[in-house]
């Protein structure tokens, strides 16, 4: 969650994976793993810029996930629906 928050705050300029790792106190290898998983899930996207890979939040995908969680996912379970209000 911290990675996605950082990328949302970074906006369209995004952040290089090394800068993210340093900012969050994670090893570069660990950050690469997590970013790869988030990219595979469609939550972030990457772009090579010179020698760095810059990651950005995919706002459309995040919006779709939030809509699903608040409208569809919670609607059939009264225990979960209570937390969505």
PDB file of N, CA, C and O in Angstrom:
ATOM      1  N   UNK A   1       0.816  -1.188   0.000  1.00  0.00           N
ATOM      2  CA  UNK A   1       0.000   0.000   0.000  1.00  0.00           C
ATOM      3  C   UNK A   1       0.868   1.263   0.000  1.00  0.00           C
ATOM      4  O   UNK A   1       0.519   2.262  -0.629  1.00  0.00           O
ATOM      5  N   UNK A   2       1.995   1.209   0.708  1.00  0.00           N
ATOM      6  CA  UNK A   2       2.869   2.380   0.769  1.00  0.00           C
ATOM      7  C   UNK A   2       3.428   2.733  -0.609  1.00  0.00           C
ATOM      8  O   UNK A   2       3.611   3.906  -0.933  1.00  0.00           O
ATOM      9  N   UNK A   3       3.693   1.714  -1.405  1.00  0.00           N
ATOM     10  CA  UNK A   3       4.226   1.963  -2.751  1.00  0.00           C
ATOM     11  C   UNK A   3       3.186   2.699  -3.586  1.00  0.00           C
ATOM     12  O   UNK A   3       3.500   3.690  -4.245  1.00  0.00           O
ATOM     13  N   UNK A   4       1.960   2.218  -3.556  1.00  0.00           N
ATOM     14  CA  UNK A   4       0.896   2.851  -4.343  1.00  0.00           C
ATOM     15  C   UNK A   4       0.662   4.278  -3.860  1.00  0.00           C
ATOM     16  O   UNK A   4       0.478   5.181  -4.676  1.00  0.00           O
ATOM     17  N   UNK A   5       0.665   4.493  -2.554  1.00  0.00           N
ATOM     18  CA  UNK A   5       0.488   5.855  -2.021  1.00  0.00           C
ATOM     19  C   UNK A   5       1.574   6.782  -2.538  1.00  0.00           C
ATOM     20  O   UNK A   5       1.286   7.899  -2.968  1.00  0.00           O
ATOM     21  N   UNK A   6       2.822   6.327  -2.499  1.00  0.00           N
ATOM     22  CA  UNK A   6       3.934   7.151  -2.997  1.00  0.00           C
ATOM     23  C   UNK A   6       3.752   7.488  -4.471  1.00  0.00           C
ATOM     24  O   UNK A   6       3.972   8.625  -4.891  1.00  0.00           O
ATOM     25  N   UNK A   7       3.351   6.495  -5.248  1.00  0.00           N
ATOM     26  CA  UNK A   7       3.188   6.732  -6.683  1.00  0.00           C
ATOM     27  C   UNK A   7       2.019   7.650  -6.971  1.00  0.00           C
ATOM     28  O   UNK A   7       2.093   8.466  -7.890  1.00  0.00           O
ATOM     29  N   UNK A   8       0.950   7.539  -6.218  1.00  0.00           N
ATOM     30  CA  UNK A   8      -0.184   8.457  -6.396  1.00  0.00           C
ATOM     31  C   UNK A   8       0.266   9.873  -6.080  1.00  0.00           C
ATOM     32  O   UNK A   8      -0.059  10.803  -6.818  1.00  0.00           O
ATOM     33  N   UNK A   9       1.005  10.047  -5.003  1.00  0.00           N
ATOM     34  CA  UNK A   9       1.497  11.384  -4.632  1.00  0.00           C
ATOM     35  C   UNK A   9       2.491  11.931  -5.654  1.00  0.00           C
ATOM     36  O   UNK A   9       2.553  13.141  -5.872  1.00  0.00           O
ATOM     37  N   UNK A  10       3.266  11.048  -6.280  1.00  0.00           N
ATOM     38  CA  UNK A  10       4.263  11.482  -7.271  1.00  0.00           C
ATOM     39  C   UNK A  10       3.597  11.997  -8.540  1.00  0.00           C
ATOM     40  O   UNK A  10       4.198  12.768  -9.287  1.00  0.00           O
ATOM     41  N   UNK A  11       2.367  11.578  -8.786  1.00  0.00           N
ATOM     42  CA  UNK A  11       1.645  12.049  -9.961  1.00  0.00           C
ATOM     43  C   UNK A  11       2.223  11.504 -11.248  1.00  0.00           C
ATOM     44  O   UNK A  11       2.825  10.430 -11.271  1.00  0.00           O
ATOM     45  N   UNK A  12       2.034  12.250 -12.308  1.00  0.00           N
ATOM     46  CA  UNK A  12       2.457  11.791 -13.637  1.00  0.00           C
ATOM     47  C   UNK A  12       3.970  11.728 -13.802  1.00  0.00           C
ATOM     48  O   UNK A  12       4.458  11.044 -14.701  1.00  0.00           O
ATOM     49  N   UNK A  13       4.714  12.418 -12.965  1.00  0.00           N
ATOM     50  CA  UNK A  13       6.175  12.327 -13.091  1.00  0.00           C
ATOM     51  C   UNK A  13       6.680  10.973 -12.620  1.00  0.00           C
ATOM     52  O   UNK A  13       7.751  10.535 -13.038  1.00  0.00           O
ATOM     53  N   UNK A  14       5.912  10.292 -11.741  1.00  0.00           N
ATOM     54  CA  UNK A  14       6.279   8.966 -11.269  1.00  0.00           C
ATOM     55  C   UNK A  14       7.534   8.980 -10.417  1.00  0.00           C
ATOM     56  O   UNK A  14       8.020  10.037 -10.013  1.00  0.00           O
ATOM     57  N   UNK A  15       8.045   7.804 -10.154  1.00  0.00           N
ATOM     58  CA  UNK A  15       9.274   7.663  -9.369  1.00  0.00           C
ATOM     59  C   UNK A  15      10.072   6.481  -9.897  1.00  0.00           C
ATOM     60  O   UNK A  15       9.508   5.460 -10.293  1.00  0.00           O
ATOM     61  N   UNK A  16      11.378   6.631  -9.896  1.00  0.00           N
ATOM     62  CA  UNK A  16      12.260   5.520 -10.261  1.00  0.00           C
ATOM     63  C   UNK A  16      12.218   4.485  -9.151  1.00  0.00           C
ATOM     64  O   UNK A  16      12.027   4.821  -7.982  1.00  0.00           O
ATOM     65  N   UNK A  17      12.397   3.232  -9.521  1.00  0.00           N
ATOM     66  CA  UNK A  17      12.324   2.161  -8.525  1.00  0.00           C
ATOM     67  C   UNK A  17      13.365   2.346  -7.427  1.00  0.00           C
ATOM     68  O   UNK A  17      13.084   2.049  -6.266  1.00  0.00           O
ATOM     69  N   UNK A  18      14.547   2.823  -7.761  1.00  0.00           N
ATOM     70  CA  UNK A  18      15.583   3.056  -6.757  1.00  0.00           C
ATOM     71  C   UNK A  18      15.182   4.125  -5.759  1.00  0.00           C
ATOM     72  O   UNK A  18      15.436   3.993  -4.561  1.00  0.00           O
ATOM     73  N   UNK A  19      14.558   5.181  -6.249  1.00  0.00           N
ATOM     74  CA  UNK A  19      14.091   6.253  -5.365  1.00  0.00           C
ATOM     75  C   UNK A  19      12.976   5.749  -4.456  1.00  0.00           C
ATOM     76  O   UNK A  19      12.919   6.107  -3.280  1.00  0.00           O
ATOM     77  N   UNK A  20      12.093   4.919  -4.999  1.00  0.00           N
ATOM     78  CA  UNK A  20      11.030   4.330  -4.179  1.00  0.00           C
ATOM     79  C   UNK A  20      11.617   3.446  -3.092  1.00  0.00           C
ATOM     80  O   UNK A  20      11.207   3.518  -1.934  1.00  0.00           O
ATOM     81  N   UNK A  21      12.574   2.615  -3.467  1.00  0.00           N
ATOM     82  CA  UNK A  21      13.208   1.711  -2.498  1.00  0.00           C
ATOM     83  C   UNK A  21      13.855   2.506  -1.373  1.00  0.00           C
ATOM     84  O   UNK A  21      13.696   2.170  -0.200  1.00  0.00           O
ATOM     85  N   UNK A  22      14.577   3.549  -1.725  1.00  0.00           N
ATOM     86  CA  UNK A  22      15.244   4.377  -0.719  1.00  0.00           C
ATOM     87  C   UNK A  22      14.234   5.080   0.183  1.00  0.00           C
ATOM     88  O   UNK A  22      14.400   5.112   1.403  1.00  0.00           O
ATOM     89  N   UNK A  23      13.198   5.637  -0.414  1.00  0.00           N
ATOM     90  CA  UNK A  23      12.193   6.378   0.351  1.00  0.00           C
ATOM     91  C   UNK A  23      11.447   5.482   1.332  1.00  0.00           C
ATOM     92  O   UNK A  23      11.056   5.931   2.409  1.00  0.00           O
ATOM     93  N   UNK A  24      11.250   4.224   0.967  1.00  0.00           N
ATOM     94  CA  UNK A  24      10.474   3.326   1.813  1.00  0.00           C
ATOM     95  C   UNK A  24      11.340   2.366   2.623  1.00  0.00           C
ATOM     96  O   UNK A  24      10.818   1.532   3.363  1.00  0.00           O
ATOM     97  N   UNK A  25      12.644   2.479   2.489  1.00  0.00           N
ATOM     98  CA  UNK A  25      13.542   1.643   3.276  1.00  0.00           C
ATOM     99  C   UNK A  25      13.482   0.170   2.902  1.00  0.00           C
ATOM    100  O   UNK A  25      13.552  -0.707   3.762  1.00  0.00           O
ATOM    101  N   UNK A  26      13.351  -0.087   1.605  1.00  0.00           N
ATOM    102  CA  UNK A  26      13.252  -1.454   1.092  1.00  0.00           C
ATOM    103  C   UNK A  26      14.466  -1.705   0.202  1.00  0.00           C
ATOM    104  O   UNK A  26      14.978  -0.778  -0.425  1.00  0.00           O
ATOM    105  N   UNK A  27      14.925  -2.938   0.144  1.00  0.00           N
ATOM    106  CA  UNK A  27      16.048  -3.250  -0.740  1.00  0.00           C
ATOM    107  C   UNK A  27      15.605  -3.058  -2.196  1.00  0.00           C
ATOM    108  O   UNK A  27      14.431  -3.241  -2.518  1.00  0.00           O
ATOM    109  N   UNK A  28      16.536  -2.693  -3.066  1.00  0.00           N
ATOM    110  CA  UNK A  28      16.177  -2.535  -4.479  1.00  0.00           C
ATOM    111  C   UNK A  28      15.573  -3.809  -5.074  1.00  0.00           C
ATOM    112  O   UNK A  28      14.637  -3.734  -5.870  1.00  0.00           O
ATOM    113  N   UNK A  29      16.097  -4.973  -4.698  1.00  0.00           N
ATOM    114  CA  UNK A  29      15.551  -6.231  -5.214  1.00  0.00           C
ATOM    115  C   UNK A  29      14.124  -6.447  -4.719  1.00  0.00           C
ATOM    116  O   UNK A  29      13.257  -6.875  -5.481  1.00  0.00           O
ATOM    117  N   UNK A  30      13.886  -6.151  -3.449  1.00  0.00           N
ATOM    118  CA  UNK A  30      12.536  -6.282  -2.895  1.00  0.00           C
ATOM    119  C   UNK A  30      11.566  -5.329  -3.572  1.00  0.00           C
ATOM    120  O   UNK A  30      10.429  -5.697  -3.866  1.00  0.00           O
ATOM    121  N   UNK A  31      12.015  -4.103  -3.820  1.00  0.00           N
ATOM    122  CA  UNK A  31      11.157  -3.123  -4.478  1.00  0.00           C
ATOM    123  C   UNK A  31      10.836  -3.570  -5.900  1.00  0.00           C
ATOM    124  O   UNK A  31       9.694  -3.451  -6.344  1.00  0.00           O
ATOM    125  N   UNK A  32      11.827  -4.078  -6.613  1.00  0.00           N
ATOM    126  CA  UNK A  32      11.590  -4.558  -7.972  1.00  0.00           C
ATOM    127  C   UNK A  32      10.553  -5.674  -7.990  1.00  0.00           C
ATOM    128  O   UNK A  32       9.687  -5.712  -8.864  1.00  0.00           O
ATOM    129  N   UNK A  33      10.647  -6.579  -7.024  1.00  0.00           N
ATOM    130  CA  UNK A  33       9.674  -7.665  -6.934  1.00  0.00           C
ATOM    131  C   UNK A  33       8.267  -7.099  -6.749  1.00  0.00           C
ATOM    132  O   UNK A  33       7.351  -7.465  -7.485  1.00  0.00           O
ATOM    133  N   UNK A  34       8.089  -6.211  -5.774  1.00  0.00           N
ATOM    134  CA  UNK A  34       6.767  -5.667  -5.472  1.00  0.00           C
ATOM    135  C   UNK A  34       6.219  -4.836  -6.633  1.00  0.00           C
ATOM    136  O   UNK A  34       5.033  -4.921  -6.954  1.00  0.00           O
ATOM    137  N   UNK A  35       7.071  -4.044  -7.253  1.00  0.00           N
ATOM    138  CA  UNK A  35       6.631  -3.252  -8.395  1.00  0.00           C
ATOM    139  C   UNK A  35       6.215  -4.152  -9.560  1.00  0.00           C
ATOM    140  O   UNK A  35       5.245  -3.861 -10.260  1.00  0.00           O
ATOM    141  N   UNK A  36       6.946  -5.234  -9.760  1.00  0.00           N
ATOM    142  CA  UNK A  36       6.587  -6.187 -10.800  1.00  0.00           C
ATOM    143  C   UNK A  36       5.213  -6.796 -10.561  1.00  0.00           C
ATOM    144  O   UNK A  36       4.427  -6.970 -11.493  1.00  0.00           O
ATOM    145  N   UNK A  37       4.931  -7.118  -9.299  1.00  0.00           N
ATOM    146  CA  UNK A  37       3.630  -7.681  -8.956  1.00  0.00           C
ATOM    147  C   UNK A  37       2.515  -6.653  -9.170  1.00  0.00           C
ATOM    148  O   UNK A  37       1.451  -6.985  -9.694  1.00  0.00           O
ATOM    149  N   UNK A  38       2.762  -5.417  -8.765  1.00  0.00           N
ATOM    150  CA  UNK A  38       1.764  -4.359  -8.944  1.00  0.00           C
ATOM    151  C   UNK A  38       1.535  -4.067 -10.426  1.00  0.00           C
ATOM    152  O   UNK A  38       0.413  -3.792 -10.849  1.00  0.00           O
ATOM    153  N   UNK A  39       2.610  -4.129 -11.203  1.00  0.00           N
ATOM    154  CA  UNK A  39       2.465  -3.902 -12.643  1.00  0.00           C
ATOM    155  C   UNK A  39       1.686  -5.053 -13.287  1.00  0.00           C
ATOM    156  O   UNK A  39       0.832  -4.826 -14.143  1.00  0.00           O
ATOM    157  N   UNK A  40       1.980  -6.271 -12.877  1.00  0.00           N
ATOM    158  CA  UNK A  40       1.254  -7.423 -13.411  1.00  0.00           C
ATOM    159  C   UNK A  40      -0.232  -7.348 -13.051  1.00  0.00           C
ATOM    160  O   UNK A  40      -1.084  -7.776 -13.830  1.00  0.00           O
ATOM    161  N   UNK A  41      -0.536  -6.809 -11.880  1.00  0.00           N
ATOM    162  CA  UNK A  41      -1.928  -6.645 -11.459  1.00  0.00           C
ATOM    163  C   UNK A  41      -2.604  -5.474 -12.165  1.00  0.00           C
ATOM    164  O   UNK A  41      -3.824  -5.328 -12.087  1.00  0.00           O
ATOM    165  N   UNK A  42      -1.829  -4.643 -12.851  1.00  0.00           N
ATOM    166  CA  UNK A  42      -2.394  -3.530 -13.599  1.00  0.00           C
ATOM    167  C   UNK A  42      -2.589  -2.264 -12.780  1.00  0.00           C
ATOM    168  O   UNK A  42      -3.277  -1.344 -13.220  1.00  0.00           O
ATOM    169  N   UNK A  43      -1.997  -2.206 -11.606  1.00  0.00           N
ATOM    170  CA  UNK A  43      -2.179  -1.050 -10.722  1.00  0.00           C
ATOM    171  C   UNK A  43      -1.140   0.035 -10.988  1.00  0.00           C
ATOM    172  O   UNK A  43      -1.401   1.218 -10.773  1.00  0.00           O
ATOM    173  N   UNK A  44       0.030  -0.369 -11.453  1.00  0.00           N
ATOM    174  CA  UNK A  44       1.073   0.596 -11.818  1.00  0.00           C
ATOM    175  C   UNK A  44       1.551   0.277 -13.231  1.00  0.00           C
ATOM    176  O   UNK A  44       1.342  -0.822 -13.744  1.00  0.00           O
ATOM    177  N   UNK A  45       2.190   1.258 -13.838  1.00  0.00           N
ATOM    178  CA  UNK A  45       2.790   1.054 -15.156  1.00  0.00           C
ATOM    179  C   UNK A  45       4.212   1.599 -15.121  1.00  0.00           C
ATOM    180  O   UNK A  45       4.541   2.457 -14.302  1.00  0.00           O
ATOM    181  N   UNK A  46       5.036   1.099 -16.005  1.00  0.00           N
ATOM    182  CA  UNK A  46       6.437   1.503 -15.993  1.00  0.00           C
ATOM    183  C   UNK A  46       6.864   2.020 -17.358  1.00  0.00           C
ATOM    184  O   UNK A  46       6.252   1.737 -18.388  1.00  0.00           O
ATOM    185  N   UNK A  47       7.948   2.793 -17.314  1.00  0.00           N
ATOM    186  CA  UNK A  47       8.530   3.338 -18.541  1.00  0.00           C
ATOM    187  C   UNK A  47      10.026   3.489 -18.317  1.00  0.00           C
ATOM    188  O   UNK A  47      10.459   4.050 -17.311  1.00  0.00           O
ATOM    189  N   UNK A  48      10.804   2.989 -19.254  1.00  0.00           N
ATOM    190  CA  UNK A  48      12.252   3.154 -19.155  1.00  0.00           C
ATOM    191  C   UNK A  48      12.615   4.576 -19.548  1.00  0.00           C
ATOM    192  O   UNK A  48      12.201   5.073 -20.595  1.00  0.00           O
ATOM    193  N   UNK A  49      13.395   5.220 -18.690  1.00  0.00           N
ATOM    194  CA  UNK A  49      13.915   6.554 -18.968  1.00  0.00           C
ATOM    195  C   UNK A  49      15.411   6.509 -18.731  1.00  0.00           C
ATOM    196  O   UNK A  49      15.876   6.506 -17.591  1.00  0.00           O
ATOM    197  N   UNK A  50      16.149   6.474 -19.811  1.00  0.00           N
ATOM    198  CA  UNK A  50      17.592   6.370 -19.743  1.00  0.00           C
ATOM    199  C   UNK A  50      17.970   5.074 -19.023  1.00  0.00           C
ATOM    200  O   UNK A  50      17.654   3.989 -19.509  1.00  0.00           O
ATOM    201  N   UNK A  51      18.635   5.171 -17.879  1.00  0.00           N
ATOM    202  CA  UNK A  51      19.068   3.979 -17.155  1.00  0.00           C
ATOM    203  C   UNK A  51      18.104   3.571 -16.049  1.00  0.00           C
ATOM    204  O   UNK A  51      18.348   2.585 -15.353  1.00  0.00           O
ATOM    205  N   UNK A  52      17.031   4.299 -15.879  1.00  0.00           N
ATOM    206  CA  UNK A  52      16.077   4.031 -14.806  1.00  0.00           C
ATOM    207  C   UNK A  52      14.753   3.535 -15.369  1.00  0.00           C
ATOM    208  O   UNK A  52      14.417   3.777 -16.528  1.00  0.00           O
ATOM    209  N   UNK A  53      14.015   2.839 -14.524  1.00  0.00           N
ATOM    210  CA  UNK A  53      12.639   2.492 -14.844  1.00  0.00           C
ATOM    211  C   UNK A  53      11.765   3.321 -13.910  1.00  0.00           C
ATOM    212  O   UNK A  53      11.858   3.212 -12.687  1.00  0.00           O
ATOM    213  N   UNK A  54      10.920   4.144 -14.508  1.00  0.00           N
ATOM    214  CA  UNK A  54      10.048   5.029 -13.747  1.00  0.00           C
ATOM    215  C   UNK A  54       8.670   4.386 -13.677  1.00  0.00           C
ATOM    216  O   UNK A  54       8.131   3.927 -14.684  1.00  0.00           O
ATOM    217  N   UNK A  55       8.115   4.360 -12.479  1.00  0.00           N
ATOM    218  CA  UNK A  55       6.801   3.763 -12.251  1.00  0.00           C
ATOM    219  C   UNK A  55       5.795   4.859 -11.947  1.00  0.00           C
ATOM    220  O   UNK A  55       6.108   5.856 -11.297  1.00  0.00           O
ATOM    221  N   UNK A  56       4.573   4.647 -12.435  1.00  0.00           N
ATOM    222  CA  UNK A  56       3.471   5.577 -12.196  1.00  0.00           C
ATOM    223  C   UNK A  56       2.240   4.775 -11.799  1.00  0.00           C
ATOM    224  O   UNK A  56       2.046   3.647 -12.252  1.00  0.00           O
ATOM    225  N   UNK A  57       1.413   5.370 -10.949  1.00  0.00           N
ATOM    226  CA  UNK A  57       0.141   4.756 -10.612  1.00  0.00           C
ATOM    227  C   UNK A  57      -0.753   4.805 -11.842  1.00  0.00           C
ATOM    228  O   UNK A  57      -0.746   5.791 -12.579  1.00  0.00           O
ATOM    229  N   UNK A  58      -1.515   3.756 -12.064  1.00  0.00           N
ATOM    230  CA  UNK A  58      -2.497   3.738 -13.150  1.00  0.00           C
ATOM    231  C   UNK A  58      -3.824   4.168 -12.527  1.00  0.00           C
ATOM    232  O   UNK A  58      -4.529   3.357 -11.926  1.00  0.00           O
ATOM    233  N   UNK A  59      -4.156   5.445 -12.676  1.00  0.00           N
ATOM    234  CA  UNK A  59      -5.325   6.021 -12.008  1.00  0.00           C
ATOM    235  C   UNK A  59      -6.633   5.393 -12.482  1.00  0.00           C
ATOM    236  O   UNK A  59      -7.561   5.220 -11.691  1.00  0.00           O
ATOM    237  N   UNK A  60      -6.709   5.058 -13.748  1.00  0.00           N
ATOM    238  CA  UNK A  60      -7.928   4.431 -14.260  1.00  0.00           C
ATOM    239  C   UNK A  60      -8.141   3.064 -13.602  1.00  0.00           C
ATOM    240  O   UNK A  60      -9.256   2.731 -13.200  1.00  0.00           O
ATOM    241  N   UNK A  61      -7.084   2.290 -13.497  1.00  0.00           N
ATOM    242  CA  UNK A  61      -7.193   0.970 -12.856  1.00  0.00           C
ATOM    243  C   UNK A  61      -7.509   1.107 -11.369  1.00  0.00           C
ATOM    244  O   UNK A  61      -8.326   0.355 -10.838  1.00  0.00           O
ATOM    245  N   UNK A  62      -6.874   2.052 -10.702  1.00  0.00           N
ATOM    246  CA  UNK A  62      -7.159   2.266  -9.280  1.00  0.00           C
ATOM    247  C   UNK A  62      -8.604   2.706  -9.076  1.00  0.00           C
ATOM    248  O   UNK A  62      -9.263   2.257  -8.139  1.00  0.00           O
ATOM    249  N   UNK A  63      -9.098   3.577  -9.943  1.00  0.00           N
ATOM    250  CA  UNK A  63     -10.487   4.013  -9.857  1.00  0.00           C
ATOM    251  C   UNK A  63     -11.444   2.847 -10.039  1.00  0.00           C
ATOM    252  O   UNK A  63     -12.444   2.739  -9.328  1.00  0.00           O
ATOM    253  N   UNK A  64     -11.137   1.970 -10.997  1.00  0.00           N
ATOM    254  CA  UNK A  64     -11.965   0.790 -11.214  1.00  0.00           C
ATOM    255  C   UNK A  64     -11.951  -0.141 -10.012  1.00  0.00           C
ATOM    256  O   UNK A  64     -12.983  -0.707  -9.650  1.00  0.00           O
ATOM    257  N   UNK A  65     -10.802  -0.300  -9.403  1.00  0.00           N
ATOM    258  CA  UNK A  65     -10.693  -1.143  -8.207  1.00  0.00           C
ATOM    259  C   UNK A  65     -11.495  -0.558  -7.057  1.00  0.00           C
ATOM    260  O   UNK A  65     -12.197  -1.286  -6.355  1.00  0.00           O
ATOM    261  N   UNK A  66     -11.400   0.741  -6.859  1.00  0.00           N
ATOM    262  CA  UNK A  66     -12.153   1.396  -5.781  1.00  0.00           C
ATOM    263  C   UNK A  66     -13.655   1.272  -6.030  1.00  0.00           C
ATOM    264  O   UNK A  66     -14.419   0.977  -5.111  1.00  0.00           O
ATOM    265  N   UNK A  67     -14.074   1.498  -7.278  1.00  0.00           N
ATOM    266  CA  UNK A  67     -15.499   1.330  -7.605  1.00  0.00           C
ATOM    267  C   UNK A  67     -15.967  -0.092  -7.333  1.00  0.00           C
ATOM    268  O   UNK A  67     -17.036  -0.294  -6.756  1.00  0.00           O
ATOM    269  N   UNK A  68     -15.183  -1.071  -7.740  1.00  0.00           N
ATOM    270  CA  UNK A  68     -15.550  -2.458  -7.498  1.00  0.00           C
ATOM    271  C   UNK A  68     -15.676  -2.723  -6.003  1.00  0.00           C
ATOM    272  O   UNK A  68     -16.655  -3.322  -5.556  1.00  0.00           O
ATOM    273  N   UNK A  69     -14.706  -2.285  -5.245  1.00  0.00           N
ATOM    274  CA  UNK A  69     -14.727  -2.556  -3.807  1.00  0.00           C
ATOM    275  C   UNK A  69     -15.894  -1.876  -3.107  1.00  0.00           C
ATOM    276  O   UNK A  69     -16.478  -2.449  -2.188  1.00  0.00           O
ATOM    277  N   UNK A  70     -16.238  -0.678  -3.523  1.00  0.00           N
ATOM    278  CA  UNK A  70     -17.306   0.045  -2.828  1.00  0.00           C
ATOM    279  C   UNK A  70     -18.696  -0.258  -3.366  1.00  0.00           C
ATOM    280  O   UNK A  70     -19.671  -0.158  -2.621  1.00  0.00           O
ATOM    281  N   UNK A  71     -18.814  -0.627  -4.639  1.00  0.00           N
ATOM    282  CA  UNK A  71     -20.137  -0.850  -5.219  1.00  0.00           C
ATOM    283  C   UNK A  71     -20.501  -2.324  -5.338  1.00  0.00           C
ATOM    284  O   UNK A  71     -21.613  -2.711  -4.979  1.00  0.00           O
ATOM    285  N   UNK A  72     -19.607  -3.135  -5.826  1.00  0.00           N
ATOM    286  CA  UNK A  72     -19.925  -4.528  -6.126  1.00  0.00           C
ATOM    287  C   UNK A  72     -19.499  -5.490  -5.034  1.00  0.00           C
ATOM    288  O   UNK A  72     -20.290  -6.323  -4.591  1.00  0.00           O
ATOM    289  N   UNK A  73     -18.291  -5.385  -4.611  1.00  0.00           N
ATOM    290  CA  UNK A  73     -17.732  -6.341  -3.667  1.00  0.00           C
ATOM    291  C   UNK A  73     -18.475  -6.333  -2.341  1.00  0.00           C
ATOM    292  O   UNK A  73     -18.772  -7.396  -1.794  1.00  0.00           O
ATOM    293  N   UNK A  74     -18.771  -5.186  -1.831  1.00  0.00           N
ATOM    294  CA  UNK A  74     -19.363  -5.066  -0.501  1.00  0.00           C
ATOM    295  C   UNK A  74     -20.866  -5.267  -0.478  1.00  0.00           C
ATOM    296  O   UNK A  74     -21.433  -5.447   0.600  1.00  0.00           O
ATOM    297  N   UNK A  75     -21.524  -5.242  -1.604  1.00  0.00           N
ATOM    298  CA  UNK A  75     -22.984  -5.196  -1.615  1.00  0.00           C
ATOM    299  C   UNK A  75     -23.664  -6.454  -1.099  1.00  0.00           C
ATOM    300  O   UNK A  75     -24.787  -6.366  -0.601  1.00  0.00           O
ATOM    301  N   UNK A  76     -23.045  -7.607  -1.193  1.00  0.00           N
ATOM    302  CA  UNK A  76     -23.706  -8.845  -0.797  1.00  0.00           C
ATOM    303  C   UNK A  76     -23.321  -9.350   0.588  1.00  0.00           C
ATOM    304  O   UNK A  76     -23.862 -10.358   1.041  1.00  0.00           O
ATOM    305  N   UNK A  77     -22.437  -8.700   1.244  1.00  0.00           N
ATOM    306  CA  UNK A  77     -21.995  -9.171   2.547  1.00  0.00           C
ATOM    307  C   UNK A  77     -22.244  -8.082   3.584  1.00  0.00           C
ATOM    308  O   UNK A  77     -21.557  -7.061   3.576  1.00  0.00           O
ATOM    309  N   UNK A  78     -23.203  -8.276   4.465  1.00  0.00           N
ATOM    310  CA  UNK A  78     -23.546  -7.223   5.431  1.00  0.00           C
ATOM    311  C   UNK A  78     -22.385  -6.845   6.355  1.00  0.00           C
ATOM    312  O   UNK A  78     -22.296  -5.696   6.788  1.00  0.00           O
ATOM    313  N   UNK A  79     -21.505  -7.783   6.658  1.00  0.00           N
ATOM    314  CA  UNK A  79     -20.360  -7.463   7.522  1.00  0.00           C
ATOM    315  C   UNK A  79     -19.387  -6.528   6.816  1.00  0.00           C
ATOM    316  O   UNK A  79     -18.830  -5.624   7.438  1.00  0.00           O
ATOM    317  N   UNK A  80     -19.186  -6.742   5.538  1.00  0.00           N
ATOM    318  CA  UNK A  80     -18.270  -5.884   4.784  1.00  0.00           C
ATOM    319  C   UNK A  80     -18.948  -4.578   4.411  1.00  0.00           C
ATOM    320  O   UNK A  80     -18.328  -3.516   4.460  1.00  0.00           O
ATOM    321  N   UNK A  81     -20.214  -4.651   4.038  1.00  0.00           N
ATOM    322  CA  UNK A  81     -20.960  -3.450   3.639  1.00  0.00           C
ATOM    323  C   UNK A  81     -20.928  -2.397   4.738  1.00  0.00           C
ATOM    324  O   UNK A  81     -20.886  -1.202   4.447  1.00  0.00           O
ATOM    325  N   UNK A  82     -20.946  -2.823   5.995  1.00  0.00           N
ATOM    326  CA  UNK A  82     -20.944  -1.878   7.120  1.00  0.00           C
ATOM    327  C   UNK A  82     -19.682  -1.028   7.120  1.00  0.00           C
ATOM    328  O   UNK A  82     -19.722   0.133   7.529  1.00  0.00           O
ATOM    329  N   UNK A  83     -18.564  -1.583   6.668  1.00  0.00           N
ATOM    330  CA  UNK A  83     -17.317  -0.807   6.677  1.00  0.00           C
ATOM    331  C   UNK A  83     -17.229   0.131   5.498  1.00  0.00           C
ATOM    332  O   UNK A  83     -16.397   1.038   5.513  1.00  0.00           O
ATOM    333  N   UNK A  84     -18.036  -0.041   4.490  1.00  0.00           N
ATOM    334  CA  UNK A  84     -17.968   0.785   3.277  1.00  0.00           C
ATOM    335  C   UNK A  84     -18.805   2.058   3.386  1.00  0.00           C
ATOM    336  O   UNK A  84     -18.773   2.896   2.485  1.00  0.00           O
ATOM    337  N   UNK A  85     -19.536   2.208   4.455  1.00  0.00           N
ATOM    338  CA  UNK A  85     -20.401   3.387   4.585  1.00  0.00           C
ATOM    339  C   UNK A  85     -19.708   4.484   5.326  1.00  0.00           C
ATOM    340  O   UNK A  85     -20.285   5.552   5.529  1.00  0.00           O
TER     341      UNK A  85
END
